[in-house]
Amino acid sequence: MVVAALQLLRSPPVPAAKHRILWGSKILQDPPTVTHAEAMAEDDRGLFKWLSNVDKFGFCFISGVPATPEATEELSRRIGFLRETQYGTFWDFTSDLAKGDTAYTTLALGAHTDTTYFTDPCGLQLFHLLEHTGGTGGATLLVDGFYVASILKELHLDAYELLSTVPVPTHAAGEPEALYTPSTRQTPVLKHEDGVLVQVRWNNDDRSVIRNLKPDQVEPWYEAIRLWYKLLSSPDSEYWVQLSPRLLTPILPSSCGTVVDNHRVLHGRSAFTGKRRMCGAYTGMDEYRSKLAVLSERFAPDPVTADTAARASVNGRSVWHPAL
């Protein structure tokens, strides 16, 4: 079993991974962006462009979003119905410690993915800075976890294999009414399917006591997460951007919303002062993939399935569609 798993990790990626575009800090020169008008247009072409960017890069900015929670929620629902968690369905919050979570503080947050303590971590996260007054700081941090993993695999294969096989216990216990832990032990930092990396699951603040290590794995595992963190926090990996409801720049014109693939891109922020008001929501990975698949059929159809749909179809969809 172990030998087979390691052989799977060493095998070359299958074609399903080819559409990904890995990136580091230099993406600041031309980050994937769509306008709010494009994303909200009735013909859905802008929505397809938006979700295609997320599919390729793991994130996308949406420029020109009105700085209101109503506009942000309407934008979120363009993807699909929202996923309710212990933080609600749509969140609108400041650093008032209303919830037992570091997001509700002014502290710096290192690169992390959200809801690692769920059996099925949330898929997409959309967040939008509505207000920041009376202070400074609060820059947004984005890191491509797949890019960092590719470097770790190239330079430290043994560490990569440990992070791909050792389950990491996690929990959320900040609220008196909640105590979340995954119902599966299949929770390594790096999750693979058919030899392809499909998910990064990392939040050091939510990590519980490690209890699945053999004695001879303890020091190598902690060395592995040291190497992982060193690469995550490298200037080559970190993309920092100062978002503002009123900031106008050539690259990010006006108020920007941000969508990240929570299974791939880690996010964080620098410490800040003053009042900083954020809002946003989660969408499930299945809802996002469904919307992207339907839009792909309309705007970038596979020629074979499109041709066969004319002769054998269900609801206009080819019976030879890859998903059927």
Order of alpha helices (4+ residues) and beta strands (2+ residues): alpha-beta-alpha-alpha-beta-alpha-beta-beta-beta-beta-alpha-alpha-beta-beta-alpha-beta-beta-beta-beta-alpha-alpha-beta-beta
